[in-house]
Amino acid sequence: MSRISDRSLSCNWLRLAALCIFIFSLSACAAMKSVRETTGPFPGRHETEIERNKFAVARGEDVIGRLAVIRLEKGDTLPDIARHFSLGINAISAANPGVDVWVPEAGERILLPLSFILPDTPRKGIVVNLATMRLFQYKEDGTSLSVTTYPVGVGTNERPTPTGQMHVARKAVRPTWHVPASIAEDHRKKGDDLPAAVPPGPENPLGEYALYLSKSGYLIHGTNKPASIGLTATNGCLRLYPENVKTLFDDTPVKTPVLIVNQPYLIGQRDGVLYLEAHTPPEESAAHETEILYRRLRTIEKKAARALDWKKVKEVQAEARGIPVPIFELRQGSEKEVAKPVEVEHPETLYGKPEIPALRLQAWYVLAADVPDMIEAQRIAAIINHQGPQIPARVFQKSDSYRVIAGPFNDGSEAKKAAKRLKIDLEIDGIVIEPFKNG
Amino acid sequence: MKKNLFLITMMLVLPTLMIGCATTGDLQKVQAEQKMIDAKADQALKDAQAAKTAADAAKVKADETSARAESAIKAAEEREKAAVEREKVAEEKAKKAEAAFEKSMKK
């Protein structure tokens, strides 16, 4: 009798265990589903770090790096994300069309264009592609080749960076900026008299390191305006982020060859797949650049004896997002080798993000703007914060408007100097605010 | 002859009386029917008037609704126009700010 009751008891236990396992497996399925859902449209891996500067170059391959995605947090700006990941503002803007550069939405997913097609040049010394605003430094170690790449700021249309072969003539730490007469004249017209020479320090636009090129008057240097990397803002020199120019300076001996090219359309292969990276070419050379690209693609098409998807080529060209896009299988079945973007975790702090000091009642301030729109106020504050040297600024909410307050400044002259810079550089008529009087 | 005359008179008077009686009855019947029809007509008229009043009221309401809808559409269009205008202004301001920023990044 007791054996019978034992058996029925154990049967019940078995049923209970089976039920528990069933319920547990159901919840596990739900958990898996939620994981899949959170990866969203970019189902790549989650990573805390991603390579951004140094890459190995495999023999016969032209594409380096990986695309990545990051979720923005409140207060992020695209220039801050760009600097942290060693990208130029041009690259991050082109890769993310329609995203507000200064006031993007928190939670928005941003594509980090950390994959590059190497320019069509000999892989030796330093190569700068003006169209992509990137510098490539090749290093050969025995049989292996590596490349270190940095974003750069280049010359304007009026004062363009020269192209061609040159070399590093000399190097200097903490260089003095001898102001060219043309630049001094430009500043004088704006009411900003520059001295004949600007010594090293925060006001020096050359930053802490300079590599003087053999073409007289042209330098590769750092900057006191890091937000200008990826812009056509120089007088023909090449600017790098302060942290990048230090590495380049240390790694580059005098007489290193420097080749400056302008290649808006890059084609290259990786793992049997042909990629096209398109950047918007200057209007005057667009037709010529397209002709060169099509000629190269027709040669590849002929060699492969298969038709190219020309519609896709034209789409990539029109979008000009500056990222390598697979356009052709050189080896049949190789398209599956195309890597998906990896999801990168947002770092706790973004490298180089301007910090805003705490408010002080005894400090001086400048009222930079009083506007009805919050986004406009936030944009103005962000732009002021990214000046070089930085002018700290924040937004105060009033009952019917938003005020942009620059500061704190230690004294009246500092505040007046900031107000003058706001006027000259940003055409903002700031109002100096005196500190609270004691007693 | 007298007898004949009486007979003829009776023959004439009786039917006349009979016709007269029939006419009165008929008249009463007709009058009663007329009254009923009148009452019905009154009711119908009342109903018609009520229907017309209701229709008029409905028309007024419909007209009012249509007018309100029209003004709502107009207001929405105005709002949309204003929003587009605001967006345009905001976009222009953003472009202007960006241009100023890029200029400020020069040496």
Interface residues (C-beta under 8 A of the other chain):
Chain A: D100 V101 W102 G153 T156 I183 P205 K225 A227 S228 L231 A233 T234 N235 D373 I375 E376 R379 I380 I383 H386 Q387 G388 D425 L426 E427
Chain B: A90 K93 A94 A97 E98 A100 F101 E102 K103 S104 M105 K106 K107
